[in-house]
Amino acid sequence: MPQKIKPTGRQKSIFFIHVIVFAIATVVMVMIHKEQGREHWAYPWHAWIIAAWGLSLLGHGCATFFSVEDKGHQEYKRQEVNG
């Protein structure tokens, strides 16, 4: 059974920076949308951006914390080098 790969400190810090930037950008986009919709209805454009970015953040989190080793990768690299 493949072994789980522990994320490095650098991988964790990059992920958490991604989370912080996402949170700040989300708040800013929601504030802009509220300002746009103050006098009339405004299309919720920010929801699409937040959803897409959130999905990529989910993928980033899965890649960071739930990666498993691929035993065949070393064999592939060996064959690639040796021809």
Backbone as XML, in Angstrom:
<?xml version="1.0"?>
<chain id="A" units="angstrom">
  <residue number="1" name="MET">
    <atom name="N" x="0.845" y="-1.181" z="0.000"/>
    <atom name="CA" x="0.000" y="0.000" z="0.000"/>
    <atom name="C" x="0.891" y="1.246" z="0.000"/>
  </residue>
  <residue number="2" name="PRO">
    <atom name="N" x="0.555" y="2.231" z="-0.820"/>
    <atom name="CA" x="1.384" y="3.441" z="-0.876"/>
    <atom name="C" x="1.415" y="4.172" z="0.465"/>
  </residue>
  <residue number="3" name="GLN">
    <atom name="N" x="2.560" y="4.726" z="0.756"/>
    <atom name="CA" x="2.734" y="5.477" z="1.995"/>
    <atom name="C" x="2.362" y="6.942" z="1.773"/>
  </residue>
  <residue number="4" name="LYS">
    <atom name="N" x="1.788" y="7.544" z="2.792"/>
    <atom name="CA" x="1.433" y="8.956" z="2.734"/>
    <atom name="C" x="2.713" y="9.785" z="2.827"/>
  </residue>
  <residue number="5" name="ILE">
    <atom name="N" x="2.794" y="10.814" z="2.013"/>
    <atom name="CA" x="3.948" y="11.708" z="2.037"/>
    <atom name="C" x="3.619" y="12.873" z="2.963"/>
  </residue>
  <residue number="6" name="LYS">
    <atom name="N" x="4.478" y="13.103" z="3.952"/>
    <atom name="CA" x="4.264" y="14.227" z="4.862"/>
    <atom name="C" x="4.667" y="15.520" z="4.157"/>
  </residue>
  <residue number="7" name="PRO">
    <atom name="N" x="3.825" y="16.546" z="4.243"/>
    <atom name="CA" x="4.183" y="17.816" z="3.607"/>
    <atom name="C" x="5.338" y="18.491" z="4.343"/>
  </residue>
  <residue number="8" name="THR">
    <atom name="N" x="6.175" y="19.149" z="3.573"/>
    <atom name="CA" x="7.284" y="19.886" z="4.177"/>
    <atom name="C" x="6.760" y="21.196" z="4.757"/>
  </residue>
  <residue number="9" name="GLY">
    <atom name="N" x="7.578" y="21.826" z="5.548"/>
    <atom name="CA" x="7.198" y="23.118" z="6.114"/>
    <atom name="C" x="6.964" y="24.156" z="5.036"/>
  </residue>
  <residue number="10" name="ARG">
    <atom name="N" x="7.765" y="24.103" z="3.987"/>
    <atom name="CA" x="7.608" y="25.053" z="2.880"/>
    <atom name="C" x="6.271" y="24.841" z="2.169"/>
  </residue>
  <residue number="11" name="GLN">
    <atom name="N" x="5.912" y="23.585" z="1.932"/>
    <atom name="CA" x="4.636" y="23.299" z="1.277"/>
    <atom name="C" x="3.463" y="23.792" z="2.121"/>
  </residue>
  <residue number="12" name="LYS">
    <atom name="N" x="3.560" y="23.577" z="3.428"/>
    <atom name="CA" x="2.497" y="24.042" z="4.322"/>
    <atom name="C" x="2.403" y="25.560" z="4.312"/>
  </residue>
  <residue number="13" name="SER">
    <atom name="N" x="3.549" y="26.233" z="4.377"/>
    <atom name="CA" x="3.521" y="27.695" z="4.423"/>
    <atom name="C" x="2.983" y="28.279" z="3.119"/>
  </residue>
  <residue number="14" name="ILE">
    <atom name="N" x="3.338" y="27.689" z="1.993"/>
    <atom name="CA" x="2.806" y="28.168" z="0.712"/>
    <atom name="C" x="1.295" y="27.978" z="0.666"/>
  </residue>
  <residue number="15" name="PHE">
    <atom name="N" x="0.819" y="26.834" z="1.163"/>
    <atom name="CA" x="-0.624" y="26.601" z="1.188"/>
    <atom name="C" x="-1.327" y="27.621" z="2.081"/>
  </residue>
  <residue number="16" name="PHE">
    <atom name="N" x="-0.786" y="27.880" z="3.260"/>
    <atom name="CA" x="-1.444" y="28.819" z="4.163"/>
    <atom name="C" x="-1.386" y="30.254" z="3.641"/>
  </residue>
  <residue number="17" name="ILE">
    <atom name="N" x="-0.342" y="30.602" z="2.914"/>
    <atom name="CA" x="-0.308" y="31.908" z="2.247"/>
    <atom name="C" x="-1.426" y="31.974" z="1.214"/>
  </residue>
  <residue number="18" name="HIS">
    <atom name="N" x="-1.628" y="30.882" z="0.480"/>
    <atom name="CA" x="-2.704" y="30.802" z="-0.506"/>
    <atom name="C" x="-4.062" y="31.006" z="0.179"/>
  </residue>
  <residue number="19" name="VAL">
    <atom name="N" x="-4.249" y="30.392" z="1.343"/>
    <atom name="CA" x="-5.507" y="30.536" z="2.086"/>
    <atom name="C" x="-5.712" y="31.986" z="2.522"/>
  </residue>
  <residue number="20" name="ILE">
    <atom name="N" x="-4.663" y="32.620" z="3.012"/>
    <atom name="CA" x="-4.774" y="34.006" z="3.484"/>
    <atom name="C" x="-5.093" y="34.951" z="2.328"/>
  </residue>
  <residue number="21" name="VAL">
    <atom name="N" x="-4.402" y="34.776" z="1.204"/>
    <atom name="CA" x="-4.667" y="35.623" z="0.035"/>
    <atom name="C" x="-6.099" y="35.407" z="-0.454"/>
  </residue>
  <residue number="22" name="PHE">
    <atom name="N" x="-6.552" y="34.161" z="-0.454"/>
    <atom name="CA" x="-7.926" y="33.849" z="-0.854"/>
    <atom name="C" x="-8.926" y="34.553" z="0.061"/>
  </residue>
  <residue number="23" name="ALA">
    <atom name="N" x="-8.697" y="34.484" z="1.358"/>
    <atom name="CA" x="-9.621" y="35.107" z="2.314"/>
    <atom name="C" x="-9.670" y="36.625" z="2.128"/>
  </residue>
  <residue number="24" name="ILE">
    <atom name="N" x="-8.517" y="37.240" z="1.971"/>
    <atom name="CA" x="-8.474" y="38.698" z="1.785"/>
    <atom name="C" x="-9.167" y="39.089" z="0.483"/>
  </residue>
  <residue number="25" name="ALA">
    <atom name="N" x="-8.859" y="38.372" z="-0.592"/>
    <atom name="CA" x="-9.465" y="38.685" z="-1.886"/>
    <atom name="C" x="-10.977" y="38.473" z="-1.848"/>
  </residue>
  <residue number="26" name="THR">
    <atom name="N" x="-11.426" y="37.452" z="-1.141"/>
    <atom name="CA" x="-12.862" y="37.197" z="-1.028"/>
    <atom name="C" x="-13.560" y="38.355" z="-0.327"/>
  </residue>
  <residue number="27" name="VAL">
    <atom name="N" x="-12.989" y="38.806" z="0.762"/>
    <atom name="CA" x="-13.580" y="39.932" z="1.497"/>
    <atom name="C" x="-13.622" y="41.179" z="0.613"/>
  </residue>
  <residue number="28" name="VAL">
    <atom name="N" x="-12.546" y="41.448" z="-0.095"/>
    <atom name="CA" x="-12.501" y="42.625" z="-0.968"/>
    <atom name="C" x="-13.552" y="42.517" z="-2.074"/>
  </residue>
  <residue number="29" name="MET">
    <atom name="N" x="-13.658" y="41.347" z="-2.699"/>
    <atom name="CA" x="-14.646" y="41.189" z="-3.775"/>
    <atom name="C" x="-16.072" y="41.346" z="-3.261"/>
  </residue>
  <residue number="30" name="VAL">
    <atom name="N" x="-16.355" y="40.807" z="-2.087"/>
    <atom name="CA" x="-17.699" y="40.938" z="-1.523"/>
    <atom name="C" x="-17.987" y="42.402" z="-1.192"/>
  </residue>
  <residue number="31" name="MET">
    <atom name="N" x="-16.999" y="43.109" z="-0.666"/>
    <atom name="CA" x="-17.191" y="44.532" z="-0.364"/>
    <atom name="C" x="-17.447" y="45.334" z="-1.638"/>
  </residue>
  <residue number="32" name="ILE">
    <atom name="N" x="-16.704" y="45.035" z="-2.693"/>
    <atom name="CA" x="-16.915" y="45.726" z="-3.971"/>
    <atom name="C" x="-18.318" y="45.439" z="-4.492"/>
  </residue>
  <residue number="33" name="HIS">
    <atom name="N" x="-18.732" y="44.187" z="-4.400"/>
    <atom name="CA" x="-20.069" y="43.830" z="-4.885"/>
    <atom name="C" x="-21.154" y="44.535" z="-4.080"/>
  </residue>
  <residue number="34" name="LYS">
    <atom name="N" x="-20.984" y="44.605" z="-2.772"/>
    <atom name="CA" x="-21.980" y="45.299" z="-1.946"/>
    <atom name="C" x="-22.055" y="46.775" z="-2.321"/>
  </residue>
  <residue number="35" name="GLU">
    <atom name="N" x="-20.919" y="47.371" z="-2.616"/>
    <atom name="CA" x="-20.902" y="48.779" z="-3.018"/>
    <atom name="C" x="-21.589" y="48.959" z="-4.376"/>
  </residue>
  <residue number="36" name="GLN">
    <atom name="N" x="-21.347" y="48.033" z="-5.286"/>
    <atom name="CA" x="-21.984" y="48.115" z="-6.605"/>
    <atom name="C" x="-23.496" y="47.947" z="-6.505"/>
  </residue>
  <residue number="37" name="GLY">
    <atom name="N" x="-23.936" y="47.115" z="-5.588"/>
    <atom name="CA" x="-25.359" y="46.826" z="-5.470"/>
    <atom name="C" x="-26.090" y="47.716" z="-4.491"/>
  </residue>
  <residue number="38" name="ARG">
    <atom name="N" x="-25.456" y="48.776" z="-4.065"/>
    <atom name="CA" x="-26.081" y="49.655" z="-3.074"/>
    <atom name="C" x="-27.350" y="50.318" z="-3.621"/>
  </residue>
  <residue number="39" name="GLU">
    <atom name="N" x="-27.310" y="50.794" z="-4.864"/>
    <atom name="CA" x="-28.452" y="51.524" z="-5.418"/>
    <atom name="C" x="-29.314" y="50.681" z="-6.344"/>
  </residue>
  <residue number="40" name="HIS">
    <atom name="N" x="-28.756" y="49.627" z="-6.909"/>
    <atom name="CA" x="-29.520" y="48.773" z="-7.814"/>
    <atom name="C" x="-28.943" y="47.364" z="-7.763"/>
  </residue>
  <residue number="41" name="TRP">
    <atom name="N" x="-29.686" y="46.435" z="-8.345"/>
    <atom name="CA" x="-29.243" y="45.046" z="-8.334"/>
    <atom name="C" x="-27.965" y="44.907" z="-9.150"/>
  </residue>
  <residue number="42" name="ALA">
    <atom name="N" x="-27.022" y="44.142" z="-8.642"/>
    <atom name="CA" x="-25.770" y="43.892" z="-9.358"/>
    <atom name="C" x="-25.573" y="42.386" z="-9.488"/>
  </residue>
  <residue number="43" name="TYR">
    <atom name="N" x="-25.143" y="41.972" z="-10.661"/>
    <atom name="CA" x="-24.895" y="40.552" z="-10.899"/>
    <atom name="C" x="-23.813" y="40.058" z="-9.933"/>
  </residue>
  <residue number="44" name="PRO">
    <atom name="N" x="-24.016" y="38.919" z="-9.310"/>
    <atom name="CA" x="-23.030" y="38.415" z="-8.337"/>
    <atom name="C" x="-21.800" y="37.795" z="-9.018"/>
  </residue>
  <residue number="45" name="TRP">
    <atom name="N" x="-21.053" y="38.619" z="-9.715"/>
    <atom name="CA" x="-19.875" y="38.176" z="-10.462"/>
    <atom name="C" x="-18.824" y="37.555" z="-9.555"/>
  </residue>
  <residue number="46" name="HIS">
    <atom name="N" x="-18.741" y="38.056" z="-8.344"/>
    <atom name="CA" x="-17.708" y="37.582" z="-7.424"/>
    <atom name="C" x="-17.900" y="36.116" z="-7.045"/>
  </residue>
  <residue number="47" name="ALA">
    <atom name="N" x="-19.134" y="35.634" z="-7.106"/>
    <atom name="CA" x="-19.397" y="34.249" z="-6.714"/>
    <atom name="C" x="-18.669" y="33.266" z="-7.624"/>
  </residue>
  <residue number="48" name="TRP">
    <atom name="N" x="-18.585" y="33.576" z="-8.909"/>
    <atom name="CA" x="-17.887" y="32.693" z="-9.848"/>
    <atom name="C" x="-16.388" y="32.644" z="-9.548"/>
  </residue>
  <residue number="49" name="ILE">
    <atom name="N" x="-15.830" y="33.782" z="-9.266"/>
    <atom name="CA" x="-14.395" y="33.847" z="-8.976"/>
    <atom name="C" x="-14.091" y="33.115" z="-7.674"/>
  </residue>
  <residue number="50" name="ILE">
    <atom name="N" x="-14.908" y="33.356" z="-6.662"/>
    <atom name="CA" x="-14.696" y="32.708" z="-5.369"/>
    <atom name="C" x="-14.855" y="31.195" z="-5.491"/>
  </residue>
  <residue number="51" name="ALA">
    <atom name="N" x="-15.850" y="30.753" z="-6.254"/>
    <atom name="CA" x="-16.070" y="29.312" z="-6.424"/>
    <atom name="C" x="-14.894" y="28.655" z="-7.147"/>
  </residue>
  <residue number="52" name="ALA">
    <atom name="N" x="-14.431" y="29.264" z="-8.228"/>
    <atom name="CA" x="-13.313" y="28.685" z="-8.979"/>
    <atom name="C" x="-12.033" y="28.692" z="-8.148"/>
  </residue>
  <residue number="53" name="TRP">
    <atom name="N" x="-11.783" y="29.791" z="-7.483"/>
    <atom name="CA" x="-10.582" y="29.901" z="-6.661"/>
    <atom name="C" x="-10.664" y="28.938" z="-5.477"/>
  </residue>
  <residue number="54" name="GLY">
    <atom name="N" x="-11.852" y="28.816" z="-4.896"/>
    <atom name="CA" x="-12.037" y="27.885" z="-3.788"/>
    <atom name="C" x="-11.797" y="26.446" z="-4.209"/>
  </residue>
  <residue number="55" name="LEU">
    <atom name="N" x="-12.223" y="26.110" z="-5.419"/>
    <atom name="CA" x="-11.983" y="24.766" z="-5.935"/>
    <atom name="C" x="-10.488" y="24.516" z="-6.131"/>
  </residue>
  <residue number="56" name="SER">
    <atom name="N" x="-9.787" y="25.513" z="-6.644"/>
    <atom name="CA" x="-8.339" y="25.347" z="-6.805"/>
    <atom name="C" x="-7.648" y="25.285" z="-5.440"/>
  </residue>
  <residue number="57" name="LEU">
    <atom name="N" x="-8.169" y="26.001" z="-4.473"/>
    <atom name="CA" x="-7.618" y="25.948" z="-3.116"/>
    <atom name="C" x="-7.840" y="24.563" z="-2.505"/>
  </residue>
  <residue number="58" name="LEU">
    <atom name="N" x="-8.990" y="23.989" z="-2.759"/>
    <atom name="CA" x="-9.265" y="22.627" z="-2.298"/>
    <atom name="C" x="-8.270" y="21.644" z="-2.921"/>
  </residue>
  <residue number="59" name="GLY">
    <atom name="N" x="-8.026" y="21.785" z="-4.208"/>
    <atom name="CA" x="-7.047" y="20.927" z="-4.873"/>
    <atom name="C" x="-5.650" y="21.115" z="-4.321"/>
  </residue>
  <residue number="60" name="HIS">
    <atom name="N" x="-5.295" y="22.353" z="-4.046"/>
    <atom name="CA" x="-3.985" y="22.642" z="-3.469"/>
    <atom name="C" x="-3.854" y="21.994" z="-2.095"/>
  </residue>
  <residue number="61" name="GLY">
    <atom name="N" x="-4.913" y="22.087" z="-1.302"/>
    <atom name="CA" x="-4.897" y="21.462" z="0.019"/>
    <atom name="C" x="-4.781" y="19.949" z="-0.063"/>
  </residue>
  <residue number="62" name="CYS">
    <atom name="N" x="-5.508" y="19.349" z="-0.988"/>
    <atom name="CA" x="-5.428" y="17.893" z="-1.159"/>
    <atom name="C" x="-4.034" y="17.477" z="-1.614"/>
  </residue>
  <residue number="63" name="ALA">
    <atom name="N" x="-3.464" y="18.227" z="-2.541"/>
    <atom name="CA" x="-2.121" y="17.904" z="-3.022"/>
    <atom name="C" x="-1.081" y="18.072" z="-1.917"/>
  </residue>
  <residue number="64" name="THR">
    <atom name="N" x="-1.312" y="19.024" z="-1.031"/>
    <atom name="CA" x="-0.354" y="19.277" z="0.044"/>
    <atom name="C" x="-0.466" y="18.250" z="1.165"/>
  </residue>
  <residue number="65" name="PHE">
    <atom name="N" x="-1.680" y="17.940" z="1.589"/>
    <atom name="CA" x="-1.856" y="17.135" z="2.795"/>
    <atom name="C" x="-2.246" y="15.677" z="2.558"/>
  </residue>
  <residue number="66" name="PHE">
    <atom name="N" x="-2.646" y="15.317" z="1.354"/>
    <atom name="CA" x="-3.111" y="13.952" z="1.116"/>
    <atom name="C" x="-2.345" y="13.242" z="0.006"/>
  </residue>
  <residue number="67" name="SER">
    <atom name="N" x="-1.121" y="13.652" z="-0.256"/>
    <atom name="CA" x="-0.320" y="13.018" z="-1.296"/>
    <atom name="C" x="0.211" y="11.673" z="-0.811"/>
  </residue>
  <residue number="68" name="VAL">
    <atom name="N" x="0.320" y="10.746" z="-1.738"/>
    <atom name="CA" x="0.906" y="9.444" z="-1.432"/>
    <atom name="C" x="2.042" y="9.191" z="-2.407"/>
  </residue>
  <residue number="69" name="GLU">
    <atom name="N" x="2.989" y="8.380" z="-1.967"/>
    <atom name="CA" x="4.132" y="8.104" z="-2.824"/>
    <atom name="C" x="3.711" y="7.230" z="-3.998"/>
  </residue>
  <residue number="70" name="ASP">
    <atom name="N" x="4.407" y="7.394" z="-5.092"/>
    <atom name="CA" x="4.170" y="6.592" z="-6.283"/>
    <atom name="C" x="5.408" y="5.740" z="-6.501"/>
  </residue>
  <residue number="71" name="LYS">
    <atom name="N" x="5.312" y="4.480" z="-6.127"/>
    <atom name="CA" x="6.472" y="3.595" z="-6.223"/>
    <atom name="C" x="6.936" y="3.429" z="-7.665"/>
  </residue>
  <residue number="72" name="GLY">
    <atom name="N" x="6.037" y="3.533" z="-8.610"/>
    <atom name="CA" x="6.405" y="3.393" z="-10.009"/>
    <atom name="C" x="7.150" y="4.597" z="-10.562"/>
  </residue>
  <residue number="73" name="HIS">
    <atom name="N" x="7.089" y="5.722" z="-9.868"/>
    <atom name="CA" x="7.738" y="6.930" z="-10.364"/>
    <atom name="C" x="9.258" y="6.780" z="-10.407"/>
  </residue>
  <residue number="74" name="GLN">
    <atom name="N" x="9.829" y="6.181" z="-9.374"/>
    <atom name="CA" x="11.280" y="5.979" z="-9.356"/>
    <atom name="C" x="11.708" y="5.059" z="-10.497"/>
  </residue>
  <residue number="75" name="GLU">
    <atom name="N" x="10.933" y="4.020" z="-10.735"/>
    <atom name="CA" x="11.240" y="3.105" z="-11.834"/>
    <atom name="C" x="11.136" y="3.829" z="-13.173"/>
  </residue>
  <residue number="76" name="TYR">
    <atom name="N" x="10.139" y="4.660" z="-13.322"/>
    <atom name="CA" x="9.966" y="5.436" z="-14.545"/>
    <atom name="C" x="11.163" y="6.359" z="-14.766"/>
  </residue>
  <residue number="77" name="LYS">
    <atom name="N" x="11.577" y="7.052" z="-13.725"/>
    <atom name="CA" x="12.726" y="7.956" z="-13.840"/>
    <atom name="C" x="13.994" y="7.177" z="-14.195"/>
  </residue>
  <residue number="78" name="ARG">
    <atom name="N" x="14.169" y="6.007" z="-13.584"/>
    <atom name="CA" x="15.344" y="5.188" z="-13.879"/>
    <atom name="C" x="15.343" y="4.771" z="-15.345"/>
  </residue>
  <residue number="79" name="GLN">
    <atom name="N" x="14.205" y="4.348" z="-15.850"/>
    <atom name="CA" x="14.109" y="3.933" z="-17.245"/>
    <atom name="C" x="14.294" y="5.117" z="-18.190"/>
  </residue>
  <residue number="80" name="GLU">
    <atom name="N" x="13.810" y="6.267" z="-17.781"/>
    <atom name="CA" x="13.945" y="7.460" z="-18.614"/>
    <atom name="C" x="15.414" y="7.847" z="-18.771"/>
  </residue>
  <residue number="81" name="VAL">
    <atom name="N" x="16.173" y="7.738" z="-17.686"/>
    <atom name="CA" x="17.589" y="8.093" z="-17.715"/>
    <atom name="C" x="18.395" y="7.045" z="-18.488"/>
  </residue>
  <residue number="82" name="ASN">
    <atom name="N" x="18.086" y="5.775" z="-18.267"/>
    <atom name="CA" x="18.861" y="4.696" z="-18.887"/>
    <atom name="C" x="18.421" y="4.366" z="-20.312"/>
  </residue>
  <residue number="83" name="GLY">
    <atom name="N" x="17.297" y="4.876" z="-20.715"/>
    <atom name="CA" x="16.845" y="4.663" z="-22.088"/>
    <atom name="C" x="16.120" y="3.441" z="-22.315"/>
  </residue>
</chain>
